[in-house]
Amino acid sequence: MESPVRNYRKDAFIIFVMLTIVFAYFYQDSTWNGNSRFGLIFSSVEEGRLQIDDYYNTQGTITNDLALANGHYYSDKAIGPAVIGAILYAPIHWVQQIFHHPSQETVKMILTFLVIGIPSAIAGSLMYILCLYLSGSRFGAYLVTLTIALGTMYLPYSVTFFSHQLTSSLLFSAFFMIFFLKEGTGLRKNGYLFLIGLLLGWAVISEFPSALIVLALVTYYFFVIRRNKDYRKLRSLLMPLLGGLIPILLQLVYDKICFGSFFSVGYSNLSDQYFSSSMSSGLMGIHLPNLRVLFYMTLHPTLGLFWQSPALLLAFVGAVMIFHLHRYRAEGILAIAIICAYFVMISGYYQWWGGYALGPRHIIPVLPFFCILLAFVPKKFYWPFAVLSLFSIAQMLIAAATTVQVPDTMIPQLGSMGFFAYSNIYNFCLPILMKDGFIQNLGYRFLRLTSWRSLIPLLVVMVGINLLFFWNEFKANKKAREINAR
């Protein structure tokens, strides 16, 4: 079977370009969370050390997300995004030393785009290829891809330096590669197998809870190689294992150097007493599942996933349909298991909503796996699907144009206030836009467009790219009709 990567690379490239432009257009300062990692990036490159003593209380990198050990402050985060950031920052810092530009704020914007935005755009193009392969419909695959990449928290968290979206991209890319191993597309080289392990390992050191998803994907990988005798070779085990061990060893060595033990992570050495006591209870702050929290995470209007991204509701339709197809039933079970298990786990986390956040941001790593279910939505549902998708995208654009740092003052009141009393999007983000509180996007930075006008260049580009895609779709359909007529 010929690889769909070769068949539809033009479509995938169009999607990559569009997502790259969207993710580059906006930038949101990630405050404490991102500054904790930026402090590590800057200190490791500029000072050659892992302590962030000179950064945690300095303008531009102020953070209270800190670990304290032996009288020094460290980032309390998993190191995956910071390692990538430091590698990319090294040549930028060399330029800074010569020309005294770019500024630190510009550097943070560049690194956010390179470390978070670009992987997200790549994962989006892979999502299209996968959905096209599963559904056989270019429009359906396009609709699913835009729904997830632009109509969920995938979008606003691709323009700020949080780890969730990078983790999401790594996990989905690894799944994509394993899936096409199963489909027998000839991708059996050692480097391919090594990369699967590297992606999974890097996801773990970017967001520790993602180990649950990695476990599911490793199980799926063994399912694939067990069914195919061509993969029953020692290299099918050793190459992914080697790839996965590299990032894990990086994290262990970092922990040993900073905290004195291979198994003492930053979250075990928090400087803040509240966070320290909360994280030390349960399993790293995770307790038994909470049904009420599951309701808040999914169906409550304040920050529930299905209110913020209502197009995802059609995943339930796709889940029913996929079980009628024996060939992809395993992928359906995998997607449902990953989504449900992760939601259940996060429902037991002491800060399940994620602090100042648009929605329950910890569940972002599972968002791409909704595409497996959405790909099987029947064509008769495409128009309502498209309407819900446009509504979802509009809501996420509101958040991307303002902030994902929504205060969590309403969280303690969820159980007592009216069901429709508050929405993070409509009661916080939208009023900011109505008062012209737009973030400094590229429309402002390069064209000095203010207020709603600053979104015009982006909308023009998005409309143009969509027209290009549908023109290609029209030509492909016309060619197919001509071939059938012969």
C-alpha positions in Angstrom: 0.0 0.0 0.0 1.5 3.4 -1.0 2.1 5.8 1.8 -0.5 8.6 2.0 2.4 10.9 2.9 3.4 10.8 -0.8 -0.2 10.9 -2.1 -1.3 14.0 -0.2 1.9 15.8 0.8 0.5 19.0 -0.9 -2.5 19.1 1.4 -0.5 18.4 4.5 1.9 21.2 3.5 -1.0 23.6 3.1 -2.2 22.8 6.6 1.3 23.1 8.0 1.7 26.5 6.5 -1.6 27.7 7.8 -1.0 26.4 11.3 2.5 27.8 11.3 1.1 31.3 10.4 -1.6 31.1 13.0 0.8 29.9 15.8 3.3 32.6 14.8 0.7 35.4 14.7 -0.1 35.3 18.4 2.1 35.3 21.4 1.1 35.2 25.1 3.5 35.6 27.9 3.4 32.4 30.0 4.3 34.2 33.3 5.3 31.9 36.2 5.0 28.6 34.4 7.0 29.5 31.3 9.4 31.8 33.1 10.5 28.9 35.3 11.7 27.2 32.1 13.0 30.4 30.5 15.1 30.9 33.6 16.7 27.5 33.1 17.2 28.2 29.4 18.8 31.5 30.0 21.0 30.4 32.9 22.2 27.3 31.2 23.3 29.2 28.1 24.3 32.5 29.5 25.9 31.3 32.8 26.6 27.6 32.1 24.7 26.5 35.2 21.4 25.0 36.2 20.5 27.3 39.1 18.2 30.1 38.2 19.2 32.3 41.2 19.8 35.3 38.9 16.6 34.9 36.9 13.6 33.9 39.1 13.3 37.5 40.6 14.4 39.4 37.5 12.1 41.4 35.2 11.0 39.2 32.3 11.6 35.9 34.1 9.9 36.4 37.4 8.4 33.2 38.7 7.4 31.5 41.9 7.4 28.0 40.3 10.6 27.1 42.0 12.5 24.3 43.5 14.9 25.0 46.4 17.9 22.7 47.1 21.2 23.4 48.9 20.5 27.1 49.1 19.9 27.5 45.3 16.7 28.0 43.3 15.9 25.7 40.3 13.1 25.3 37.9 10.5 22.9 39.3 9.4 21.8 35.9 10.2 18.7 33.8 13.1 19.7 31.6 12.1 18.6 28.1 11.0 22.0 26.7 13.9 23.8 28.4 16.5 21.4 26.9 15.1 22.1 23.4 14.9 25.8 24.2 18.5 25.9 25.4 19.7 24.2 22.2 17.8 26.8 20.1 18.8 29.7 22.3 22.5 29.1 22.1 23.0 30.5 18.5 20.5 33.4 19.3 22.6 34.3 22.3 25.7 34.4 20.2 24.0 36.9 17.9 22.9 38.9 21.0 26.4 39.2 22.2 27.5 40.7 18.9 24.6 42.9 17.9 22.8 43.3 21.3 19.6 42.2 19.7 17.0 40.7 19.8 15.6 41.7 23.2 14.7 39.1 25.8 11.0 39.5 25.1 11.6 38.9 21.4 13.7 35.8 22.3 10.9 34.5 24.4 8.5 34.9 21.5 10.9 33.2 19.1 11.5 30.3 21.4 7.8 29.9 22.1 7.2 29.6 18.3 10.1 27.2 17.7 9.6 25.0 20.7 5.8 24.9 20.9 4.3 26.4 17.7 6.3 24.5 15.1 5.8 21.0 16.7 2.1 21.8 17.0 1.9 22.7 13.3 3.8 19.5 12.4 1.4 17.4 14.5 -1.5 19.1 12.8 -0.3 18.1 9.3 0.2 14.6 10.5 -3.3 14.7 11.9 -4.7 15.5 8.5 -2.7 12.6 6.9 -4.0 10.2 9.5 -7.6 11.3 9.2 -7.5 11.2 5.4 -6.1 7.7 5.6 -8.8 6.6 8.0 -11.8 8.3 6.4 -10.9 8.6 2.7 -12.4 12.1 2.7 -10.2 15.1 2.1 -12.9 17.5 3.4 -13.6 15.3 6.4 -9.9 15.1 7.2 -9.5 18.8 6.8 -12.5 19.5 9.0 -11.3 17.2 11.8 -7.8 18.7 11.7 -9.0 22.3 11.9 -11.5 21.4 14.6 -8.7 20.1 16.9 -5.8 22.4 15.9 -7.8 25.6 15.9 -11.0 24.8 17.8 -9.7 23.4 21.1 -7.1 24.5 23.6 -4.6 23.2 21.1 -4.6 26.7 19.6 -4.2 29.1 22.5 -1.7 26.8 24.2 0.4 26.7 21.0 1.2 30.4 21.4 2.4 30.3 25.0 5.3 28.5 26.7 3.5 25.8 28.6 4.6 22.2 28.2 1.2 20.6 27.5 1.0 21.3 23.8 4.6 20.2 23.1 3.8 17.0 24.9 0.6 16.7 22.9 2.5 17.0 19.6 5.2 14.5 20.7 2.7 11.9 21.8 0.5 12.1 18.7 3.5 12.1 16.4 4.7 8.9 18.0 1.2 7.3 17.6 1.2 8.4 14.0 4.5 6.5 13.4 3.3 3.4 15.2 0.1 3.4 13.3 1.8 3.4 9.9 4.1 0.6 11.1 0.9 -1.4 11.6 -0.4 -0.5 8.2 2.8 -1.8 6.6 3.9 1.3 4.7 7.5 0.1 4.6 8.8 2.5 7.3 11.0 -0.1 9.1 14.4 1.6 9.3 16.3 1.7 12.6 16.1 5.5 12.7 12.3 5.3 12.4 12.0 3.0 15.4 14.5 5.0 17.3 12.5 8.2 16.7 9.3 6.6 18.1 11.1 5.9 21.4 12.7 9.4 21.4 9.3 11.1 21.0 7.7 9.0 23.8 10.6 9.6 26.1 10.7 13.3 25.5 7.0 13.5 26.2 7.6 12.0 29.6 10.3 14.6 30.5 8.1 17.4 29.2 5.0 16.5 31.2 5.4 13.8 33.8 1.7 12.7 33.9 2.0 11.9 30.2 3.7 8.6 31.3 0.1 7.2 31.5 -0.4 7.9 27.8 3.1 6.7 26.9 2.2 3.4 28.7 -0.9 3.1 26.4 1.2 3.8 23.3 3.9 1.3 24.3 1.2 -1.3 24.7 -0.1 -0.4 21.3 3.4 -0.7 19.8 3.8 -4.2 21.2 0.4 -5.0 19.8 1.6 -3.9 16.4 4.9 -5.7 16.3 3.4 -8.9 17.8 0.9 -9.1 14.9 3.5 -8.5 12.2 6.2 -11.1 11.9 8.4 -8.7 10.0 8.9 -6.7 13.2 9.6 -9.7 15.4 13.2 -8.8 15.6 15.4 -7.7 18.4 15.9 -4.2 16.8 12.2 -3.6 17.1 12.7 -3.6 20.9 16.2 -2.2 21.2 15.9 0.9 18.9 12.8 2.4 20.6 14.2 1.5 24.0 17.4 3.3 23.1 15.5 6.4 21.8 13.3 6.5 24.9 16.2 6.1 27.4 18.1 9.1 26.1 15.6 11.8 27.4 14.9 9.8 30.6 18.6 9.7 31.4 18.8 13.4 30.8 16.1 14.0 33.4 17.7 11.6 35.9 21.1 13.2 35.5 19.6 16.7 35.9 17.8 15.5 39.1 21.0 14.1 40.5 23.0 17.2 39.9 20.3 19.6 41.2 18.6 17.7 43.9 21.1 15.0 44.9 19.1 12.0 43.8 18.2 10.5 40.5 14.6 10.2 41.7 14.1 13.5 43.4 12.4 15.8 40.9 11.7 19.5 41.1 8.2 19.0 42.4 9.7 17.1 45.4 11.7 20.2 46.3 9.2 23.1 45.9 10.0 26.3 47.6 6.4 27.4 48.2 4.9 25.7 51.3 1.4 25.4 49.9 2.4 23.8 46.6 4.9 21.6 48.5 2.4 20.2 50.9 -0.2 19.7 48.1 2.2 17.9 45.8 3.5 15.7 48.7 0.0 14.3 49.3 -1.3 11.4 47.2 0.9 10.5 44.2 2.5 13.9 43.3 -0.8 15.6 44.2 -3.0 13.1 42.5 -5.7 11.4 44.5 -8.7 9.2 43.8 -10.9 10.2 40.8 -13.6 12.8 41.5 -16.9 12.6 39.6 -17.9 16.1 40.3 -14.6 17.4 38.9 -15.1 15.2 35.8 -18.3 17.1 35.3 -16.6 20.5 35.7 -13.9 19.5 33.3 -16.2 18.3 30.5 -19.8 19.7 30.8 -19.8 22.8 33.0 -20.0 26.1 31.1 -17.3 27.8 33.2 -14.4 25.8 31.7 -15.8 22.5 30.4 -14.1 21.1 27.3 -17.4 20.4 25.5 -18.6 23.9 26.0 -15.4 25.5 24.9 -15.0 23.0 21.9 -18.6 21.7 21.2 -17.4 20.1 17.9 -15.7 17.4 20.0 -19.2 16.1 21.0 -19.3 14.4 17.6 -16.5 12.2 18.8 -19.2 10.2 20.5 -20.8 9.6 17.1 -17.4 8.6 15.7 -16.8 6.2 18.6 -20.0 4.3 17.8 -19.1 4.1 14.1 -15.5 2.9 14.6 -16.7 -0.2 16.4 -18.4 -1.3 13.2 -15.0 -1.4 11.5 -12.9 -4.3 12.7 -9.8 -3.0 10.9 -9.5 0.2 13.1 -11.3 -1.0 16.2 -7.9 -1.2 18.1 -7.2 2.5 17.4 -10.7 3.4 18.5 -10.2 1.5 21.8 -6.8 3.1 22.2 -8.2 6.6 21.7 -11.1 6.1 24.1 -8.8 4.5 26.7 -6.3 7.3 26.5 -8.9 10.1 26.7 -11.0 8.5 29.5 -8.0 7.4 31.6 -6.3 10.7 31.5 -9.5 12.6 32.3 -10.1 10.3 35.3 -6.5 10.7 36.5 -6.5 14.6 36.2 -9.9 14.7 38.1 -8.0 13.5 41.1 -5.3 16.1 40.9 -5.4 18.8 43.6 -5.3 21.6 41.1 -7.2 19.9 38.2 -8.1 23.2 36.5 -4.4 24.3 36.2 -4.3 27.5 38.2 -4.8 30.6 36.0 -6.0 28.8 32.9 -8.6 28.9 30.1 -9.7 25.4 30.8 -8.4 22.2 32.4 -5.1 22.6 30.7 -3.6 19.4 32.0 -5.8 17.4 29.6 -4.3 19.0 26.5 -2.1 16.0 25.7 -5.1 13.9 24.8 -6.8 16.4 22.5 -5.2 15.1 19.2 -6.5 11.6 19.9 -10.0 12.9 19.4 -9.2 12.9 15.7 -9.2 9.1 15.6 -12.9 9.2 16.6 -13.9 12.3 14.7 -12.4 10.8 11.5 -15.3 8.3 11.5 -18.1 10.8 11.8 -20.5 10.0 8.8 -20.6 12.4 5.9 -24.3 13.2 6.6 -23.0 14.9 9.8 -20.4 17.0 8.1 -22.5 20.2 7.9 -23.5 20.3 11.6 -19.9 19.3 12.3 -18.7 22.3 10.3 -21.0 24.7 12.1 -19.9 23.4 15.5 -16.3 23.6 14.3 -16.6 27.2 13.3 -18.1 28.0 16.6 -15.3 26.2 18.4 -12.7 28.0 16.4 -14.2 31.4 17.0 -14.2 30.7 20.8 -10.5 29.6 20.7 -9.6 32.7 18.6 -11.0 34.9 21.4 -8.7 33.2 23.9 -5.7 33.2 21.5 -6.2 37.0 20.9 -6.4 37.8 24.6 -5.1 35.4 27.3 -5.2 31.9 28.6 -4.3 33.2 32.0 -7.8 33.4 33.4 -7.9 33.9 37.1 -9.2 30.9 39.1 -11.2 32.9 41.6 -14.4 31.2 40.4 -13.3 27.7 40.9 -14.3 27.5 44.6 -17.8 28.7 43.7 -18.5 26.2 40.9 -20.7 24.0 43.2 -22.8 26.9 44.5 -23.3 29.3 41.6 -25.9 28.9 38.8 -25.1 26.6 35.9 -24.7 29.4 33.4 -23.4 32.0 35.8 -19.9 32.2 34.5 -17.8 31.3 31.4 -14.0 31.9 31.2 -14.4 32.8 27.6 -17.5 35.0 27.7 -17.1 36.5 31.1 -13.4 37.1 31.0 -11.7 36.8 27.6 -14.4 38.4 25.5 -14.9 41.5 27.7 -11.1 42.1 27.3 -11.6 42.1 23.5 -14.6 44.4 23.8 -12.3 46.9 25.6 -9.6 46.5 22.9 -7.4 44.5 25.2 -5.7 42.5 22.3 -2.3 41.0 22.8 0.4 42.4 20.6 0.0 40.1 17.6 1.9 40.4 14.3 -0.7 42.6 12.9 0.2 45.2 15.5 3.9 44.6 15.7 4.5 44.9 11.9 1.6 46.9 10.6 0.6 48.8 13.7 -3.0 47.7 13.4 -4.9 48.0 16.6 -8.1 46.5 18.1 -10.0 44.2 15.8 -8.1 45.5 12.8 -5.0 43.7 14.0 -6.8 40.3 13.1 -7.5 41.3 9.5 -4.1 40.1 8.1 -4.6 36.7 9.8 -8.2 36.3 8.6 -7.2 37.2 5.0 -4.4 34.6 5.1 -6.6 32.0 6.6 -9.4 32.6 4.0 -6.8 32.5 1.2 -5.3 29.2 2.4 -8.7 27.7 2.8 -9.6 28.7 -0.8 -6.4 27.1 -2.0 -7.2 23.9 -0.2 -10.8 23.7 -1.7 -9.5 24.7 -5.1 -7.2 21.6 -4.9 -10.1 19.6 -3.7 -12.2 20.8 -6.7 -9.4 19.9 -9.1 -9.0 16.5 -7.5 -12.7 15.7 -7.7 -12.8 16.9 -11.3 -9.9 14.6 -12.2 -11.5 11.7 -10.5 -14.7 12.2 -12.4 -12.8 12.3 -15.7 -11.1 9.1 -14.9 -14.3 7.4 -14.0 -16.0 8.7 -17.2 -13.4 6.9 -19.3 
